[in-house]
């Protein structure tokens, strides 16, 4: 029995009921009911995805739903993987969101507008991979973008803390983030619209079946143009450099459950789009497509984690970490396409399976990281690591869950991110056997840069844990923090269980990953095998048992902890006060801050980061030789944003000011503009005819 249509129908019904409940229910019942319905929609959508990964397929057409083209839906294993991930994230975050929104009162995420849009956004995350035509896909994509934009602006009146009113003047940083997100997401939509329009026009139809059938007859230049346009639009949604500028702005300002959904589910759909169009609809392409994508991936991985290392804002740090992990995934996708272009389909399937597995792992640990950050923000009202500290003893569950997710983010065992990056590196290293100049040059560089990003990620999360949780509290709010409500901890617990399962038995996903690679057009059968206890790769002499790795590490840690204790029992112990050199007990001001922790890394990558510093010296009024005050400031702005977007925005602002001169207020002048435009149009039509 095919459960996909029934599960999708249930998800759509529950999501629609959630929208209705957000519109009509009063505050006290609105949040739990909407949260429960959204979680149910996530469970149903996830069940449909799991069934598709198990081999179920489903197609449907509704000619009257959309004008002209109708609505086309289809579910295969590739769509099922992203549906399952989105459904799981939605279910856990919805449970977490009930406790989070209840503490904000009828404002912010608890407002009627936000609670109405939230289930709609969750539903679009599940339904976007189901679209099987250009019009259906673009409608769902734009609906997802608009819903997420409204949720980013949910706290535009200011941050709401328990017992405190919001700022009546509004929050300018939220408005600015909303503007950036709106512009960048619609720029990406414009690229997708143009690319799909060219594709459909050349293929002779807009259904995905027609695109597949007509792709081979499209001239190579046009196929390359379609891939570049569509890949640029999708990578902008994935937060890849240089189209990442919205990500470190929108994620910190959105409510934390929304940040978790965006960073752990929405950005994945950018990866889905690249794989679906590049491999499935276009049927692959020449090596330069994938070399460009691989270059974008490694650039995003290294640049994103460097910016995360410099960030003191906890949620901004996590946003840049998302850019880094999506860069790792794009590196694997680019390598997969490169291997396929050189004729090694088996290795291409392994690289794609590794990328898809890292997408799943990233969704689990990044959703948990953002939820833990939201727990900290709710308890302290602070995102600045320099003003936190001491949270390990005051919020022990949140601290432990953040540490578990951070272990996955640094790609070290026993974290769940380790196995997928190990698989990816195995495919890149074995790709050196592929004949050709490009693989021999590019792949060693990619391996080195991915390893560099993993090392920098370790420094980033050591900083976040050490400064934010283990150091002494640096503010009164941090010192007075209390643990989050049970529902928030329950939602984080579900995500932690997913992280643990993915770390211990990732081999259970082997067949599903193979089916997803096959649905993309690669020989994915047997690409990743080994069952639950071991992971093996097709035609690669490498295998790994994560469960045994975890057992060995646990035994080593237990032995390392037990031996010193046993040795100390044999020695006589004298308790004495340590000599403090007369300086007294250390204070929080003596400890490392997030900024000082990152300063050595900043020096190493000074030429890349291009920090800006200023020294302002104020002399004493009576004498220029005596100094009254010295003020030193240093900032590390996003260099790509500063060099790429600032000149464009400046030019557009100048053009806008210059255009004001055209509007002089004269009716005769406006009639002249209209007459001149008509004459130019007639001349163009005449010449063209």
C-alpha positions as CSV (number, residue, x, y, z in Angstrom):
1,X,0.0,0.0,0.0
2,X,1.3,3.4,-1.0
3,X,1.1,5.7,2.1
4,X,2.5,8.8,0.4
5,X,-0.8,10.3,-0.9
6,X,-2.6,9.7,2.4
7,X,0.3,11.1,4.5
8,X,0.6,14.2,2.2
9,X,-3.2,14.8,2.4
10,X,-3.0,14.5,6.2
11,X,-0.1,17.0,6.3
12,X,-1.9,19.5,4.1
13,X,-5.1,19.1,6.2
14,X,-3.3,19.6,9.5
15,X,-1.3,22.6,8.1
16,X,-4.5,24.2,6.8
17,X,-6.1,23.6,10.2
18,X,-3.1,25.2,11.8
19,X,-3.5,28.3,9.6
20,X,-7.2,28.5,10.5
21,X,-6.5,28.0,14.2
22,X,-4.0,30.9,14.1
23,X,-6.6,33.1,12.6
24,X,-9.6,32.5,14.9
25,X,-8.4,31.1,18.3
26,X,-7.7,33.4,21.3
27,X,-4.2,33.7,22.7
28,X,-4.4,31.2,25.5
29,X,-5.4,28.3,23.2
30,X,-3.8,29.6,19.9
31,X,-0.2,28.7,20.7
32,X,-0.7,25.0,21.9
33,X,-3.2,24.2,19.2
34,X,-1.2,25.7,16.3
35,X,1.9,24.1,17.7
36,X,0.3,20.6,17.9
37,X,-1.2,20.9,14.4
38,X,2.1,22.1,12.9
39,X,3.9,19.2,14.6
40,X,1.3,16.8,13.2
41,X,1.8,18.2,9.7
42,X,5.6,17.6,10.2
43,X,5.1,14.0,11.3
44,X,2.8,13.3,8.4
45,X,5.1,14.9,5.9
46,X,8.1,13.1,7.3
47,X,6.2,9.8,7.1
48,X,5.5,10.5,3.4
49,X,9.2,11.2,2.9
50,X,10.3,8.0,4.7
51,X,7.8,5.9,2.6
52,X,9.3,7.5,-0.6
53,X,12.8,6.6,0.7
54,X,11.6,3.1,1.1
55,X,10.7,2.8,-2.5
56,X,7.2,4.2,-2.8
57,X,6.5,6.6,-5.7
58,X,3.5,8.8,-6.4
59,X,2.4,11.3,-9.1
60,X,-0.8,13.4,-9.5
61,X,-2.1,16.2,-11.7
62,X,-4.8,18.7,-10.9
63,X,-5.5,20.7,-14.1
64,X,-7.9,23.2,-12.5
65,X,-5.9,24.2,-9.4
66,X,-3.5,26.7,-11.2
67,X,-4.7,28.6,-14.3
68,X,-3.2,27.6,-17.7
69,X,-0.7,25.0,-16.6
70,X,-2.4,23.3,-13.8
71,X,-0.7,21.6,-10.8
72,X,1.6,18.7,-11.1
73,X,3.0,16.7,-8.2
74,X,5.4,13.8,-7.9
75,X,7.3,12.1,-5.1
76,X,10.4,9.9,-5.6
77,X,13.2,9.0,-3.3
78,X,15.1,12.3,-3.9
79,X,12.0,14.4,-3.0
80,X,11.3,12.0,-0.1
81,X,14.7,12.5,1.5
82,X,14.1,16.3,1.7
83,X,10.5,15.8,2.8
84,X,11.6,13.5,5.6
85,X,14.2,15.9,6.8
86,X,11.8,18.9,6.7
87,X,9.1,16.9,8.4
88,X,11.3,15.8,11.2
89,X,12.7,19.3,11.8
90,X,9.2,20.8,11.7
91,X,7.8,18.3,14.2
92,X,10.6,18.9,16.8
93,X,10.7,22.6,16.4
94,X,6.9,22.9,16.6
95,X,7.0,21.2,20.0
96,X,9.8,23.5,21.1
97,X,8.0,26.5,19.7
98,X,5.0,26.0,22.0
99,X,7.1,26.7,25.1
100,X,9.1,29.4,23.4
101,X,6.1,31.4,22.1
102,X,4.2,31.1,25.4
103,X,6.9,33.1,27.2
104,X,6.5,36.0,24.8
105,X,2.9,36.8,25.4
106,X,0.6,37.8,22.5
107,X,3.5,39.4,20.7
108,X,6.4,38.3,18.5
109,X,6.1,34.6,17.6
110,X,3.0,34.4,19.8
111,X,1.1,37.0,17.8
112,X,-1.9,36.1,15.7
113,X,-0.1,36.9,12.5
114,X,3.0,34.8,13.3
115,X,0.9,31.9,14.5
116,X,-1.1,32.0,11.3
117,X,1.9,32.0,9.0
118,X,4.0,29.5,10.9
119,X,2.1,26.3,9.9
120,X,1.9,27.7,6.3
121,X,5.7,28.0,6.2
122,X,6.1,24.6,7.7
123,X,3.8,23.1,5.1
124,X,5.6,24.7,2.2
125,X,8.9,23.3,3.4
126,X,7.4,19.8,3.0
127,X,5.6,20.5,-0.3
128,X,8.3,22.2,-2.4
129,X,10.0,18.9,-3.2
130,X,6.7,17.5,-4.3
131,X,6.3,20.0,-7.2
132,X,6.6,18.4,-10.6
133,X,6.2,21.4,-12.9
134,X,7.8,24.8,-13.2
135,X,4.6,26.8,-12.3
136,X,3.8,24.5,-9.3
137,X,7.4,24.7,-8.1
138,X,7.7,28.5,-8.4
139,X,4.3,29.1,-6.7
140,X,5.3,27.0,-3.7
141,X,8.8,28.5,-3.7
142,X,7.5,32.0,-3.6
143,X,4.9,31.1,-0.9
144,X,7.7,29.7,1.2
145,X,9.8,32.9,0.7
146,X,6.9,35.2,1.6
147,X,5.9,33.2,4.7
148,X,9.5,33.1,6.0
149,X,9.8,36.9,5.4
150,X,6.8,37.6,7.5
151,X,8.2,35.3,10.3
152,X,11.6,37.1,10.1
153,X,9.7,40.3,10.8
154,X,7.7,38.8,13.7
155,X,9.7,40.6,16.4
156,X,10.0,43.9,14.6
157,X,8.6,45.7,17.6
158,X,11.6,44.5,19.7
159,X,12.7,41.5,21.7
160,X,10.1,40.2,24.1
161,X,11.2,38.6,27.3
162,X,9.0,37.2,30.1
163,X,7.6,40.0,32.1
164,X,9.0,42.8,29.9
165,X,7.2,44.9,27.3
166,X,8.7,45.2,23.8
167,X,10.2,48.5,22.6
168,X,7.4,50.7,21.2
169,X,9.8,52.3,18.8
170,X,10.5,49.0,17.0
171,X,13.6,47.2,16.2
172,X,15.6,48.7,13.3
173,X,17.9,45.7,13.0
174,X,14.8,43.5,12.4
175,X,13.5,45.8,9.7
176,X,16.9,46.0,8.0
177,X,17.2,42.2,8.1
178,X,13.7,42.0,6.5
179,X,14.7,44.3,3.7
180,X,17.9,42.4,3.0
181,X,16.1,39.1,3.0
182,X,13.3,40.3,0.8
183,X,15.7,41.7,-1.8
184,X,18.0,38.7,-1.8
185,X,15.2,36.1,-1.9
186,X,13.4,37.8,-4.7
187,X,16.7,38.3,-6.6
188,X,17.0,34.5,-6.4
189,X,13.4,34.1,-7.5
190,X,14.1,36.2,-10.5
191,X,17.1,34.1,-11.4
192,X,15.0,30.9,-11.1
193,X,12.1,32.4,-13.1
194,X,14.5,33.4,-15.9
195,X,16.3,30.1,-15.9
196,X,13.1,27.9,-15.9
197,X,11.5,30.1,-18.5
198,X,14.4,29.6,-20.9
199,X,14.5,25.9,-20.1
200,X,10.7,25.4,-20.6
201,X,10.7,27.4,-23.8
202,X,13.5,25.3,-25.3
203,X,12.2,22.0,-24.1
204,X,8.6,22.6,-25.3
205,X,6.8,22.1,-22.0
206,X,6.9,23.1,-18.3
207,X,6.3,19.8,-16.6
208,X,9.3,18.1,-15.2
209,X,8.7,15.2,-17.5
210,X,8.7,17.5,-20.6
211,X,11.9,19.1,-19.3
212,X,13.6,15.7,-19.0
213,X,12.5,14.7,-22.4
214,X,13.6,17.9,-24.1
215,X,16.9,18.5,-22.3
216,X,19.0,16.6,-24.8
217,X,17.8,18.7,-27.7
218,X,18.8,22.0,-26.2
219,X,22.0,23.6,-27.5
220,X,24.9,23.3,-25.1
221,X,25.2,27.1,-24.7
222,X,21.6,27.4,-23.7
223,X,21.9,24.4,-21.3
224,X,24.9,26.1,-19.7
225,X,22.9,29.4,-19.3
226,X,20.0,27.5,-17.7
227,X,22.3,25.8,-15.2
228,X,24.1,29.0,-14.3
229,X,20.9,30.9,-13.7
230,X,19.1,28.2,-11.8
231,X,22.2,27.2,-9.7
232,X,22.7,30.9,-8.8
233,X,19.1,31.2,-7.6
234,X,19.2,28.0,-5.6
235,X,22.6,28.6,-4.0
236,X,21.4,32.0,-2.9
237,X,18.7,30.3,-0.9
238,X,21.3,27.9,0.5
239,X,23.4,30.8,1.8
240,X,26.4,30.2,-0.4
241,X,29.0,32.9,-0.9
242,X,28.7,35.5,-2.4
243,X,24.9,35.5,-2.3
244,X,24.9,34.8,1.5
245,X,24.4,38.4,2.7
246,X,20.8,37.8,3.9
247,X,21.7,34.8,6.0
248,X,23.7,36.4,8.8
249,X,21.2,39.2,9.0
250,X,17.9,37.3,8.9
251,X,18.8,34.3,11.1
252,X,19.8,36.3,14.2
253,X,16.8,38.6,14.1
254,X,14.1,36.0,13.4
255,X,12.5,34.2,16.4
256,X,14.7,31.2,17.3
257,X,12.2,28.5,16.2
258,X,12.0,30.3,12.8
259,X,15.8,30.5,12.6
260,X,15.9,26.7,13.2
261,X,13.4,26.0,10.4
262,X,15.1,28.3,8.0
263,X,18.6,27.1,8.7
264,X,17.8,23.4,9.1
265,X,15.1,22.9,6.5
266,X,14.7,25.9,4.1
267,X,18.3,26.2,3.0
268,X,18.3,22.4,2.2
269,X,15.8,23.2,-0.6
270,X,18.5,25.2,-2.4
271,X,20.6,21.9,-2.4
272,X,17.5,20.0,-3.6
273,X,17.0,22.4,-6.5
274,X,20.6,22.1,-7.7
275,X,20.5,18.3,-7.6
276,X,17.0,18.1,-9.2
277,X,17.8,20.4,-12.1
278,X,21.5,19.7,-12.6
279,X,21.4,15.9,-12.4
280,X,17.7,14.9,-13.0
281,X,16.1,17.5,-15.4
282,X,19.2,18.5,-17.3
283,X,20.8,15.0,-17.2
284,X,24.2,16.2,-16.0
285,X,26.5,18.5,-17.9
286,X,30.1,19.3,-18.8
287,X,32.9,19.5,-16.2
288,X,32.9,23.3,-16.0
289,X,29.4,23.3,-14.4
290,X,30.5,21.3,-11.5
291,X,34.0,22.9,-11.2
292,X,32.2,26.2,-10.7
293,X,29.8,24.7,-8.2
294,X,32.7,23.0,-6.3
295,X,34.6,26.3,-6.2
296,X,31.5,28.0,-4.7
297,X,31.3,25.2,-2.2
298,X,34.8,25.4,-0.9
299,X,34.7,29.2,-0.8
300,X,31.5,29.2,1.2
301,X,32.9,26.6,3.6
302,X,36.1,28.5,4.4
303,X,34.7,32.0,4.3
304,X,31.6,31.1,6.3
305,X,33.5,29.5,9.1
306,X,36.1,32.4,9.2
307,X,33.2,34.8,9.7
308,X,31.7,32.6,12.3
309,X,35.1,32.6,14.2
310,X,35.0,36.4,14.3
311,X,31.3,36.7,15.4
312,X,30.4,37.5,19.0
313,X,26.7,37.2,18.4
314,X,25.7,33.6,19.1
315,X,23.0,33.4,16.4
316,X,25.1,35.2,13.8
317,X,27.8,32.7,14.5
318,X,25.4,29.9,13.9
319,X,24.1,31.6,10.7
320,X,27.7,31.7,9.3
321,X,28.1,28.1,10.3
322,X,25.1,27.3,8.1
323,X,26.9,28.9,5.2
324,X,30.0,26.8,6.0
325,X,28.0,23.5,6.1
326,X,26.1,24.3,2.9
327,X,29.4,24.9,1.3
328,X,30.6,21.5,2.4
329,X,27.4,20.0,0.8
330,X,27.9,22.0,-2.4
331,X,31.5,20.8,-2.6
332,X,30.2,17.2,-2.6
333,X,27.5,17.9,-5.2
334,X,30.1,19.6,-7.4
335,X,32.5,16.7,-7.0
336,X,29.7,14.3,-7.8
337,X,28.9,16.1,-11.1
338,X,32.6,16.3,-11.9
339,X,33.0,12.5,-11.5
340,X,29.9,11.9,-13.6
341,X,31.2,14.2,-16.3
342,X,34.4,12.1,-16.4
343,X,32.5,8.9,-16.7
344,X,32.8,7.5,-13.1
345,X,29.1,7.2,-12.2
346,X,29.7,5.0,-9.1
347,X,32.1,7.5,-7.4
348,X,29.6,10.2,-8.4
349,X,26.9,8.4,-6.5
350,X,29.1,8.0,-3.5
351,X,29.9,11.7,-3.4
352,X,26.2,12.6,-3.8
353,X,25.2,10.2,-1.1
354,X,27.8,11.7,1.2
355,X,26.4,15.2,0.5
356,X,22.9,14.2,1.1
357,X,23.9,12.5,4.4
358,X,25.6,15.7,5.5
359,X,22.5,17.6,4.6
360,X,20.6,15.3,7.0
361,X,23.2,15.6,9.8
362,X,23.4,19.4,9.4
363,X,19.6,19.7,9.8
364,X,19.7,17.7,13.0
365,X,22.5,19.5,14.8
366,X,21.8,23.0,13.4
367,X,18.2,22.9,14.5
368,X,19.4,21.8,18.0
369,X,22.0,24.6,18.1
370,X,19.4,27.3,17.1
371,X,16.9,26.0,19.6
372,X,19.6,26.0,22.4
373,X,20.5,29.5,21.4
374,X,16.9,30.5,21.6
375,X,16.8,28.9,25.1
376,X,19.7,31.1,26.1
377,X,18.1,34.2,24.6
378,X,14.8,33.6,26.4
379,X,16.6,33.1,29.7
380,X,19.0,36.0,29.5
381,X,17.9,38.4,26.7
382,X,21.4,38.3,25.3
383,X,22.9,36.9,22.1
384,X,26.3,38.5,22.7
385,X,28.8,35.9,23.9
386,X,30.8,38.6,25.7
387,X,27.8,39.3,28.0
388,X,27.1,35.6,28.7
389,X,28.9,33.0,30.7
390,X,28.1,30.7,33.7
391,X,25.2,29.0,31.9
392,X,26.5,25.5,32.4
393,X,25.5,25.5,36.1
394,X,22.3,27.6,35.6
395,X,21.0,25.9,32.4
396,X,22.6,22.4,32.5
397,X,20.3,20.7,30.1
398,X,20.6,23.4,27.5
399,X,24.3,23.5,27.9
400,X,24.6,19.7,27.5
401,X,22.4,19.7,24.4
402,X,24.3,22.6,22.9
403,X,27.5,20.6,23.5
404,X,26.1,17.6,21.8
405,X,25.1,19.6,18.7
406,X,28.4,21.4,18.7
407,X,30.2,18.0,18.6
408,X,28.3,17.3,15.4
409,X,29.1,20.7,13.9
410,X,32.9,20.2,14.4
411,X,32.8,16.9,12.5
412,X,34.6,14.9,15.2
413,X,33.6,11.5,16.6
414,X,31.2,10.8,18.2
415,X,29.4,13.7,16.6
416,X,26.9,13.0,13.8
417,X,28.7,15.4,11.4
418,X,31.8,13.2,11.5
419,X,30.6,10.3,9.4
420,X,29.2,12.4,6.5
421,X,32.4,14.5,6.2
422,X,34.4,11.3,6.4
423,X,32.4,9.9,3.5
424,X,32.8,13.1,1.5
425,X,36.6,13.2,2.1
426,X,36.8,9.5,1.0
427,X,35.1,10.3,-2.2
428,X,37.3,13.3,-2.9
429,X,40.5,11.4,-2.1
430,X,39.5,8.5,-4.3
431,X,38.5,10.9,-7.0
432,X,42.2,11.4,-7.7
433,X,42.0,8.1,-9.6
434,X,39.7,9.7,-12.1
435,X,41.7,10.5,-15.3
436,X,41.9,14.2,-16.2
437,X,43.8,17.3,-15.4
438,X,40.9,19.1,-13.6
439,X,40.4,16.4,-10.9
440,X,44.1,16.1,-10.3
441,X,44.4,19.8,-9.6
442,X,41.1,20.7,-7.9
443,X,40.4,17.7,-5.6
444,X,43.6,18.0,-3.4
445,X,42.8,21.7,-2.9
446,X,39.2,20.8,-2.0
447,X,40.3,18.2,0.5
448,X,42.7,20.7,2.1
449,X,40.1,23.5,2.3
450,X,37.4,21.2,3.8
451,X,39.9,20.0,6.4
452,X,40.7,23.6,7.2
453,X,37.1,24.5,7.6
454,X,36.7,21.5,10.0
455,X,39.6,22.7,12.1
456,X,38.2,26.3,12.2
457,X,34.8,24.9,13.1
458,X,36.4,23.3,16.2
459,X,37.8,26.7,17.3
460,X,34.4,28.3,16.7
461,X,32.4,26.0,18.9
462,X,35.1,25.8,21.6
463,X,34.7,29.6,21.7
464,X,30.9,29.4,21.9
465,X,30.9,26.7,24.6
466,X,33.8,28.1,26.6
467,X,32.8,31.7,26.6
468,X,29.1,31.3,26.6
469,X,28.6,28.4,29.0
470,X,31.7,27.6,31.0
471,X,33.2,31.0,31.7
472,X,32.0,33.1,34.6
473,X,28.8,35.2,34.0
474,X,29.6,38.7,32.6
475,X,26.2,40.3,33.1
476,X,23.4,40.2,35.7
477,X,21.0,38.5,33.3
478,X,23.4,35.7,32.7
479,X,23.9,35.3,36.4
480,X,20.2,35.1,36.9
481,X,19.4,32.7,34.1
482,X,17.1,29.8,34.6
483,X,16.5,26.6,32.7
484,X,13.9,26.6,29.9
485,X,10.3,25.2,30.2
486,X,9.7,21.4,29.7
487,X,8.2,21.7,26.2
488,X,11.3,23.6,24.9
489,X,13.5,20.9,26.4
490,X,11.3,18.2,24.9
491,X,11.7,19.6,21.4
492,X,15.5,19.9,21.9
493,X,15.5,16.3,23.2
494,X,13.9,15.0,20.0
495,X,16.6,16.7,18.0
496,X,19.3,15.4,20.3
497,X,17.9,11.9,19.8
498,X,18.1,12.4,16.1
499,X,21.8,13.6,16.4
500,X,22.6,10.5,18.5
501,X,20.9,8.1,16.1
502,X,22.7,9.6,13.1
503,X,26.0,9.4,14.9
504,X,25.7,5.8,16.0
505,X,23.8,4.0,13.2
506,X,24.0,6.1,10.0
507,X,24.3,2.9,8.0
508,X,20.5,2.5,8.4
509,X,20.2,5.3,5.8
510,X,22.4,3.6,3.2
511,X,19.6,2.2,1.0
512,X,17.6,5.4,1.2
513,X,20.6,7.4,0.2
514,X,21.2,5.0,-2.7
515,X,17.6,5.4,-3.9
516,X,17.9,9.2,-3.7
517,X,21.1,9.1,-5.8
518,X,19.3,6.8,-8.3
519,X,16.4,9.2,-8.5
520,X,18.8,11.9,-9.4
521,X,20.0,9.8,-12.4
522,X,23.2,8.2,-10.9
523,X,23.9,4.5,-10.3
524,X,23.2,4.8,-6.6
525,X,22.3,1.2,-5.8
526,X,25.0,0.0,-3.3
527,X,26.8,3.3,-3.1
528,X,26.6,3.3,0.7
529,X,26.0,-0.1,2.4
530,X,26.8,-1.9,5.6
531,X,23.6,-1.9,7.6
532,X,23.3,-0.3,11.0
533,X,26.7,-1.1,12.6
534,X,29.1,-0.4,9.7
535,X,29.3,1.9,6.7
536,X,30.9,0.7,3.4
537,X,31.4,2.6,0.1
538,X,31.0,1.1,-3.3
539,X,34.4,0.3,-5.0
540,X,36.3,2.2,-2.3
541,X,38.4,0.1,0.1
542,X,37.2,1.9,3.2
543,X,34.7,1.1,5.9
544,X,33.8,2.5,9.3
545,X,31.8,1.4,12.3
546,X,30.6,4.6,14.2
547,X,29.2,2.5,17.0
548,X,32.6,0.9,17.7
549,X,34.3,4.3,17.4
550,X,32.0,5.7,20.1
551,X,32.5,2.6,22.3
552,X,36.3,3.0,22.0
553,X,36.2,6.7,22.8
554,X,33.9,6.1,25.8
555,X,36.3,3.4,27.1
556,X,39.3,5.7,26.6
557,X,37.7,8.6,28.4
558,X,36.6,6.4,31.3
559,X,40.1,5.0,31.6
560,X,41.6,8.5,31.4
561,X,39.3,9.7,34.2
562,X,39.7,6.6,36.4
563,X,43.6,6.3,36.4
564,X,44.3,9.8,38.0
565,X,41.6,9.1,40.6
566,X,43.2,5.7,41.5
567,X,46.6,7.3,41.7
568,X,45.5,10.2,43.9
569,X,44.0,7.7,46.5
570,X,47.5,6.4,47.1
571,X,48.9,9.8,47.8
572,X,48.5,11.9,50.9
573,X,46.5,15.0,50.1
574,X,47.0,18.4,51.7
575,X,44.5,21.1,51.0
576,X,46.1,24.6,50.9
577,X,45.1,28.0,49.5
578,X,46.9,28.7,46.2
579,X,49.3,31.6,46.1
580,X,47.6,34.4,44.1
581,X,50.6,36.8,44.0
582,X,48.6,39.2,46.0
583,X,46.2,39.8,43.1
584,X,43.2,38.3,44.7
585,X,40.5,36.1,43.2
586,X,40.1,36.4,39.4
587,X,37.1,38.3,38.1
588,X,35.1,37.8,34.9
589,X,37.0,40.7,33.3
590,X,40.2,38.7,33.5
591,X,38.8,35.8,31.4
592,X,38.8,35.5,27.6
593,X,35.9,37.0,25.8
594,X,34.7,35.8,22.4
595,X,36.5,38.7,20.7
596,X,39.8,38.1,22.4
597,X,39.5,34.3,21.8
598,X,39.2,35.0,18.0
599,X,42.0,37.6,17.9
600,X,44.8,35.1,17.1
601,X,42.8,33.6,14.2
602,X,42.1,37.1,13.0
603,X,45.8,37.8,12.9
604,X,46.5,34.7,10.9
605,X,43.8,35.5,8.3
606,X,44.2,39.2,8.4
607,X,44.5,39.6,4.7
608,X,41.3,37.7,4.1
609,X,39.2,39.3,6.8
610,X,40.5,42.8,6.3
611,X,39.6,44.1,9.8
612,X,38.9,47.8,10.3
613,X,40.3,49.6,13.3
614,X,40.3,53.2,14.6
615,X,42.2,55.0,17.4
616,X,40.7,58.2,18.6
617,X,42.9,60.2,20.9
618,X,41.4,63.2,22.9
619,X,44.1,65.5,24.4
620,X,43.7,67.5,27.5
621,X,42.3,71.0,26.7
622,X,45.2,72.8,28.3
623,X,48.0,70.8,26.7
624,X,48.3,68.8,23.4
625,X,51.0,66.6,25.0
626,X,48.7,65.2,27.8
627,X,46.1,62.7,26.8
628,X,42.6,62.8,28.4
629,X,41.1,59.8,26.6
630,X,42.0,57.1,24.1
631,X,39.3,55.2,22.3
632,X,40.2,52.1,20.3
633,X,37.7,50.3,18.1
634,X,38.1,47.3,15.8
635,X,35.5,45.6,13.6
636,X,35.6,42.7,11.2
637,X,32.9,43.4,8.6
638,X,31.9,40.9,6.0
639,X,34.4,41.7,3.4
640,X,32.4,40.4,0.4
641,X,29.4,42.3,1.5
642,X,31.5,45.4,2.0
643,X,33.2,45.2,-1.4
644,X,30.4,43.8,-3.5
645,X,27.1,45.0,-2.1
646,X,28.0,48.4,-0.7
647,X,29.1,49.9,-4.1
648,X,26.0,48.6,-5.7
649,X,23.7,50.0,-3.0
650,X,25.6,53.3,-3.1
651,X,25.2,53.5,-6.9
652,X,21.5,52.7,-6.7
653,X,20.9,55.3,-4.0
654,X,22.7,57.9,-6.2
655,X,20.6,56.9,-9.2
656,X,17.4,57.3,-7.1
657,X,18.4,60.8,-5.9
658,X,19.2,61.7,-9.5
659,X,15.9,60.4,-10.7
660,X,14.0,62.8,-8.4
661,X,14.9,65.5,-10.9
662,X,12.8,63.9,-13.5
663,X,9.7,64.4,-11.3
664,X,9.4,68.2,-11.4
665,X,5.6,68.2,-10.7
666,X,4.7,69.5,-14.2
667,X,1.9,67.8,-16.0
668,X,3.2,68.9,-19.4
669,X,6.6,67.3,-18.5
670,X,4.9,64.0,-17.7
671,X,2.9,64.1,-20.9
672,X,6.1,64.6,-22.8
673,X,7.6,61.5,-21.1
674,X,4.7,59.5,-22.2
675,X,4.8,60.8,-25.8
676,X,8.6,60.2,-26.0
677,X,8.2,56.6,-24.7
678,X,5.4,55.9,-27.3
679,X,7.6,57.2,-30.1
680,X,10.6,55.1,-29.0
681,X,8.4,52.0,-28.7
682,X,7.0,52.5,-32.2
683,X,10.5,53.0,-33.7
684,X,11.7,49.8,-32.0
685,X,8.7,47.8,-33.3
686,X,9.1,49.2,-36.8
687,X,12.8,48.4,-36.9
688,X,12.2,44.9,-35.4
689,X,9.4,44.2,-37.9
